[in-house]
């Protein structure tokens, strides 16, 4: 009976395909795309082979995860993904400006993982190399000696409290995109900057808001006002491959930090990598404390945005409420670029865009990107345990893959004291690890 059912299903599938093929033989009738059949897990899969990087004096392990900064599917290879690390395992120091780099020799990198049964296995590591050597996660020195420009302003310490000098090779990766030619683009927080790497991980070019060393392109100067640790968190190529889209994690500190923390608007940048011309749009956050984790292109004007509140599901106090994936469109949005490229960007009645209320934006005729909820992770996965879903990619036309940032399985004490503890998830009572979740969408998202 089981054999007959299987045979009947195959017959139905073949009959349906044969009908499509026959119809497509008529002039002007294209064959509709078929979803790839691949044994993806129904819900989630863990990354395998995660080793211990270090241990604290009391035995708390630092796990070599950290692959949740960004992800993208490997073109032409089912079940394979490029994953990106951030700057490495970091804990809060005893002072607000101090950060303890627990594994100071950690090198941010891209890794290729391949689905193998019930686990994702590492198949290749791509080291990111800058002109002076292998990239590190240590904050770089200020630009032209000005603190806050191009650096985090943090004091880096090693695990026993010694100061680590700024490193010109320091980057804090957050977003990953693969160009049509197979090379990599990485966005990072410190500059903020966009870095172009060869397929082997050699730096080709770097784009920042600051004066270039050569004839390189520049980002709009206003982006230098990113909040500390809240730089360009998502990048994606438009389907035609001509433009790169980039979005900031949070509103700019424009003109100051309090304004940035109280603003609901972050910025989406579309840049033509040939001409250097760019446009900017305002993306309305759900709340002032939610943040953007990832950006993926659906069309030349439509994108998917992963936005979350950074809170723990199931926490006893202040539990998570928002882990959302939105579909946005820039077609009807206003370009808010500043023709003069001033350090505060476009102004309205002498005020920065981040300082404007919704009513003031409306009075100025400024329209934000349109935004509709596509997926609520906490609804699709009622037992979802992670605080930071930060990587996302399309798999085919109706499936999304989402990965969490596990913070290397550690979190800082509060108040900060230079020590750390295991990052235990309230819903599972286990240490956080990288998991990839798969979501079947009710309808295709690609045009």
Protein Blocks (a to p, Z undefined) as FASTA:
>chain_A
ZZmmmmmmmmmmmmmmmmmmmmmmpghiacddddddddddfkbccdehiacfbdcfkopa
cddehklmbccddehiahiacddddebjcdddfbfkbccdfblmbccdddddddehjacc
dfbdcddddfkbccdfbdcddeehighihpaoiacddfkopacdddfkbccdfbdcddfk
opacdddfklpccddddfkopafbdcdfbdcfblcdcddfklmmpcehiacfbdcddfkl
paccdddfbdcddfbfklmmmpcbdcdddddfknopacddddddfblkbccfbdcdfblm
bccddddehiaehiabhpafbdcdddddfklpccfbdfklpaklpaeehiafklpcfklm
mmnopacdddddfbdfklmmmmlcbfbdcbdcdehjlbccddddeklopacddddehiac
ddddfklopacdddddddddfbdfbZZ
